[in-house]
Amino acid sequence: MTAAFHAPHIDYAGLSPVIALTAAVCVVLLTEIVKPLRRTSPVLTLVALATTAGLLIWQWNDPQDLVAGALRIDDLAISISLIAVFTAAFAVLLSIGEPAAEDTGSGEYHALLLGSVLGMTLLAQSQNLVTFFVAIETLSIPLYILCATNLRHERSLESGLKYLIVGSLGSATLLYGMAFLYGGSGSTDFAGIAAGVGREGLLSDPLILVGIGMAAVGLAFKASIAPFHQWTPDVYEGAPTPITGFMAVATKAAAFAVFVRFFDVALAPQAGEWQPALAVLAAVTIVIGNVGALGQNSLKRLLGYSGVAQAGYILGGLVVADRAGVDALVFYLAGYALMNLAAFAVVVARERETPFGDSIDAVRGLGRQRPLLAWPLTISMLALAGLPATVGFIGKLYLIEALVEGDYTWLAVFIAVGTMISLAYYLRVVAAMWMRPGGEPAPTPAIAGASPEADPTDAHAGRRWYLVAPALLAAAATVFFGVIPQPLVDFAQRAGASLF
Amino acid sequence: MINSLLWTPLAFGLLGLFLPRRLAGWWATLGTAATLGIAIALLAGFDSGATGLQDTVDVTWISGLGVDYSLGIDGLNIFLAMLTAVLWLGATAFAAFREQERPHLFFLMMLLAETATMGAFLAQDLLLFVLFFDLMLVPFYFLFGAWGSDREDGPTAAAATLKMIVYTLVGSLLMLVAAIATAIIAADGGQISFSIAELASHPIGTGSQRWIFWFFAAAFLVKMPAFLLHGWMPDAYRAAPLPVLAVFSGVLAKVGAYGFLRIVLPLFPAATVQFQTVLLLIALASILYGSVMAFTQTNVRLVGGYSSVAQLGFITAGIFALRADGGDGAVLQMVNHGLVVAPLFIIVALLAERSGTEDLRKMGGMAMRAPMLAALFLIVTLATLAMPGSANFIGEFYIVNGLFQAKIVFAFVAISGVALSAYYALRLYQRTMHNRKPEGIASREIGLRDGFVLAPLVLCIIGLAFYPQLILHRTDRSVEASVAAATKEPTPPANLASTGRKADSGSSSRPAGGEER
């Protein structure tokens, strides 16, 4: 009798982005050991990200299940991973000269960043509870550490700890929910769970209902959907700004990817039962985010709350649970990445340049002083507010069209109302930059020196190419895709097409 | 051709960024002059006998969403595009004669504003219209906020501007939702199209029309502004730089009125008929409120601002008479009012330069050594109060004529507005030009360069007074087509069955429909 051993078939091509990122994490981490290589970690990270992007694009339009169906690489996963990779590359540029990166050790900082991207790539592909959980932890744990990397700032440490506690709570809820789901359906695959739900019914089986509810709550924590958003402003404010920018965009994108896979694909047959709950969640998020942002004086907190509100808009794309909704969601996420990165690049530059930290005072009179920074921030604010000729307008248009088509016109009206509220705070930033000439703040506030946060670290940060170029690039793309949106529409439609 | 009309201003604005500061203003003036040239060429080639759109451009813009880049001119918008080109040239030249802070940005915003406004007039795709309608706000936000004047006893320019933006965007964001809803309901599961002509040929169900009508109406009424929705106007008008205010008041208010004619009447005929009385009441309230406020104001700008509220009330009344006469009069009056109010604000700027104040009580006697300025101002004043012989008289005559046919009670009230306008217009003229001249006010003749700005505008007023047919003749067919949808609309079948024919024929929409035929 001959025993034949069949090795499982492993599709290395499909796994290549994940493999590349894993290898890069190890390599970048090791550079810290070898002294002459220490300064190469940003470059190596950029190379790794570029490679990953290349591998992802190589897999474009070739959907397949990997690792016995635990992962699925399709255009949705790829587009979301590309957003994460792109954002990470921005974060690397913005981290040049960032005290946090120097304090922690550049190699570790960048290795953690890559680790988080790895988690995101996995999360976007996962269609099994186990890979789902592993991915979300791979994503989160490096971020807990990165938030606290500004070792000399109390705020940063506080932010890291807060994020750790709240994030763990979210993960625990998620895990508990997963246990219920497994108990109720007898499977860890999304497809198996869907079959179980189909057998038992979503609302009739309390085990499954609780499981889905808790899993949704856990994800809502990650995507900062109200009322699970409370950590967002605090953590955003304390974390090093490049990391805040990365978190604001990439984490959200990855969390929404798995949201889509779980609800819009696996639970699609029961859509009528969960849609109203998520729609209410979206409406609440829009209101809370926009109202919360109104009184903020810290730009990072403002962007944090604005991110909450935007998560509410994006959730609208999920609620309608059809192709148009997913298209709109991916389009909005891509646009959201551009708009936010432009803003964060400017905040980073002003934070290093002025003694005002991330206060709105830091951009007062910016229109005169640094037009090359003022324009990106202006465009970003106008785009986030959804004004025309920016990608933000097209994104809102896309979402509203999907919502009205999916019979959720009332939620579309909520988006419109939320946008009106949001004008009050977005335009306040624009007004600070361009209006009240001569109202530029005194060069040094009385409390300077009292708080180490406020010390300018680089008087010429506003002219550094690695800050100005990303800001200009993101702003230019924001306008470009606002005028010629077709390429981005095609990109988003591929993602939708791969699911429906 | 129509593309160049739309994009020339913006192209000049962007190129102007690379010129030296002192040339920026002249370059912008050249850009607006070129735009006017294109507009005149379009008007010359305009076939007044044809119905439908001319010089159309129609390209798919976002295929996935059904949005087209589609422009065209017809009788409704050709003169509003002309008005835009004329007033922008005047205001830009007037601004170029004066020192501006950060001139590059100022003139870029000025020209971006022209492109956006022109786009709103030319767009033949519902969504493109909404886009340009919203886009207009961006440059005016900067122009009002950054070049406006802060008031000591009131909000800063930035705050006043923010108020204006929030007010107007409240309307236009709801309009975005409404526009999308219209297209989706009309498509009924098929291919979505935002083309205004297509949507007009298959109006959506009456139930949907009702709420969508109000979403659009809110956007347009805020823009005008109409009574109760004018809360942003006093602060914004006092903050705005005067050359900018001239185009803002002269043209932007008309976009709202134009929106009713272009979109609301043809697309939502059932709702239009149903809410005709409500809109007429709002219009009359605007006329009375605007007039009364205009003759109690002491700030010269606010006299102009509130008089605009009253005049726009007139125009709204003309549109919602739902008669071809009323619509014709409304289009003529839109152009007239633009041609009157823009010179008025330029004159206000000249008066403010001479007297150092915008308070009517501190002005006077300015006509003494400035006969030319006084003469120009007098012509503008007489046109404002719709003196018989002026084109404004003809416009108001048409409007009132339309109202008489539709709702005679409203016509009587509207006529009182004509009388009131005489009071505030003459009061403005007398308080500034006549009376005793207070100490410390210079009575200077208008300069040659400012004269070059003002005189052509006044010539336009005179020209139209002699030959209003220029406009009426060309707009007539388009207005008829726009109004027809609402007037000829038989009451919806469901209604017909339940209420019976007799009750219907007594309803307001029927008799005139018979008269026309």
Chai-1 contact restraints between the chains, C-beta under 6 A:
chainA,res_idxA,chainB,res_idxB,connection_type,confidence,min_distance_angstrom,max_distance_angstrom,comment,restraint_id
A,L387,B,V138,contact,1.0,0.0,6.0,A-B,restraint_1
A,P388,B,L131,contact,1.0,0.0,6.0,A-B,restraint_2
A,P388,B,D134,contact,1.0,0.0,6.0,A-B,restraint_3
A,P388,B,L135,contact,1.0,0.0,6.0,A-B,restraint_4
A,A389,B,L135,contact,1.0,0.0,6.0,A-B,restraint_5
A,I400,B,V177,contact,1.0,0.0,6.0,A-B,restraint_6
A,I400,B,I180,contact,1.0,0.0,6.0,A-B,restraint_7
A,E401,B,L65,contact,1.0,0.0,6.0,A-B,restraint_8
A,E401,B,I180,contact,1.0,0.0,6.0,A-B,restraint_9
A,V404,B,I180,contact,1.0,0.0,6.0,A-B,restraint_10
A,V404,B,A181,contact,1.0,0.0,6.0,A-B,restraint_11
A,V404,B,I184,contact,1.0,0.0,6.0,A-B,restraint_12
A,E405,B,I184,contact,1.0,0.0,6.0,A-B,restraint_13
A,A412,B,V177,contact,1.0,0.0,6.0,A-B,restraint_14
A,V413,B,V177,contact,1.0,0.0,6.0,A-B,restraint_15
A,A416,B,L173,contact,1.0,0.0,6.0,A-B,restraint_16
A,A416,B,L174,contact,1.0,0.0,6.0,A-B,restraint_17
A,A416,B,V177,contact,1.0,0.0,6.0,A-B,restraint_18
A,T419,B,L173,contact,1.0,0.0,6.0,A-B,restraint_19
A,M420,B,L169,contact,1.0,0.0,6.0,A-B,restraint_20
A,M420,B,V170,contact,1.0,0.0,6.0,A-B,restraint_21
A,M420,B,L173,contact,1.0,0.0,6.0,A-B,restraint_22
A,L423,B,V166,contact,1.0,0.0,6.0,A-B,restraint_23
A,L423,B,L169,contact,1.0,0.0,6.0,A-B,restraint_24
A,L427,B,L162,contact,1.0,0.0,6.0,A-B,restraint_25
A,A431,B,A158,contact,1.0,0.0,6.0,A-B,restraint_26
A,W434,B,A146,contact,1.0,0.0,6.0,A-B,restraint_27
A,M435,B,G145,contact,1.0,0.0,6.0,A-B,restraint_28
A,M435,B,A146,contact,1.0,0.0,6.0,A-B,restraint_29
A,M435,B,A158,contact,1.0,0.0,6.0,A-B,restraint_30
A,P485,B,I62,contact,1.0,0.0,6.0,A-B,restraint_31
A,V489,B,I62,contact,1.0,0.0,6.0,A-B,restraint_32
A,V489,B,G64,contact,1.0,0.0,6.0,A-B,restraint_33
A,Q493,B,G64,contact,1.0,0.0,6.0,A-B,restraint_34
